[in-house]
Amino acid sequence: MVTEPSPGTYRFKGSTKTEVSSWANLISKVHLEAGTYTMEGTDWPLGSTSWLFGVQATLIPDDGSGRIDVFRPSHYGPEPVKAGLLECQIFINTTGEVDMTLTPRLYKID
């Protein structure tokens, strides 16, 4: 079960029986102006390098130049991006009991 205890904070609680390597995710999309961005999570439950629980984001540039992976574990910025649609996925890629909270934040730094 996923709840939002406060705006932008997501709590994942329950038991997952899905095999590792099959992704369950929560998707959000936002249009960005061109600039340099960084993503922070004040509470990465398994650290900012974990592929078991985290955020992955892909940019679809307005200029039609093709999808670009911009944020992911081990690389949350800073990252220069073109104007376009950013698709963010909060993912869980683990099995067993889960009780984790995440508050990802995207900041434009120029």
C-alpha positions in Angstrom: 0.0 0.0 0.0 1.2 3.5 -0.8 0.0 6.5 1.2 0.9 10.2 1.1 1.2 11.3 4.7 2.1 14.8 3.6 2.4 16.4 0.1 5.3 14.9 -1.8 6.1 12.3 0.9 5.3 8.7 0.1 5.1 5.8 2.5 5.3 2.2 1.1 4.1 -0.3 3.7 3.1 -3.9 3.3 4.4 -7.2 2.0 5.6 -7.7 -1.6 5.7 -11.2 -3.2 6.9 -9.9 -6.6 10.2 -11.3 -7.8 13.2 -9.1 -7.6 13.9 -7.5 -11.0 10.2 -6.9 -11.6 9.5 -3.2 -10.9 6.5 -1.7 -9.2 6.5 2.1 -9.4 4.7 5.3 -8.8 4.9 7.6 -11.8 4.6 11.4 -11.9 5.2 13.8 -14.8 6.2 17.5 -14.8 7.3 19.9 -17.6 10.7 21.5 -17.0 12.3 24.6 -18.4 15.8 24.2 -19.7 18.4 24.5 -16.9 20.5 22.5 -14.4 18.6 20.4 -11.9 19.4 18.2 -8.9 17.2 15.7 -7.1 17.5 15.2 -3.4 15.8 12.8 -1.0 16.1 13.7 2.6 15.4 10.2 3.6 16.6 7.7 1.0 15.7 4.5 3.0 18.4 2.3 1.4 20.8 5.1 0.4 21.0 7.1 -2.8 22.8 4.4 -4.7 20.3 1.6 -4.2 18.4 0.0 -7.1 16.1 -1.7 -4.6 14.1 1.5 -3.7 14.6 4.9 -5.3 13.8 7.3 -8.1 14.5 7.0 -11.8 13.6 9.9 -14.2 13.5 10.2 -17.9 13.3 13.4 -19.9 11.3 13.7 -23.2 12.8 16.9 -24.7 10.5 19.4 -26.4 12.8 19.5 -29.4 12.1 15.8 -30.3 15.7 14.7 -29.8 14.7 11.4 -28.0 14.3 10.2 -24.4 17.2 10.7 -22.0 17.6 9.1 -18.6 18.6 12.0 -16.3 18.2 10.9 -12.7 18.7 7.5 -11.1 20.5 5.8 -8.2 24.2 7.0 -8.1 23.3 10.0 -10.3 20.8 12.5 -8.9 22.5 15.5 -10.3 23.4 18.2 -10.9 22.3 17.5 -14.4 21.8 20.0 -17.3 18.5 19.3 -19.1 16.7 20.6 -22.1 13.1 21.9 -21.8 10.7 18.9 -21.8 8.5 16.5 -20.0 10.2 14.8 -17.0 8.7 11.4 -16.1 9.7 10.3 -12.5 9.3 6.8 -11.2 9.5 5.9 -7.5 10.3 2.2 -7.7 10.5 -0.8 -5.3 12.5 -3.7 -6.6 12.6 -6.0 -3.5 10.6 -8.7 -1.8 9.3 -9.2 1.7 8.1 -6.8 4.3 8.3 -3.1 3.3 7.9 0.0 5.5 9.8 2.9 3.8 9.1 6.6 3.4 10.6 8.8 0.7 10.4 12.5 0.0 12.1 13.2 -3.3 12.7 16.9 -4.3 13.7 18.3 -7.6 15.5 21.7 -7.6 16.5 24.0 -10.4 19.9 25.4 -9.6 20.3 27.7 -12.6 
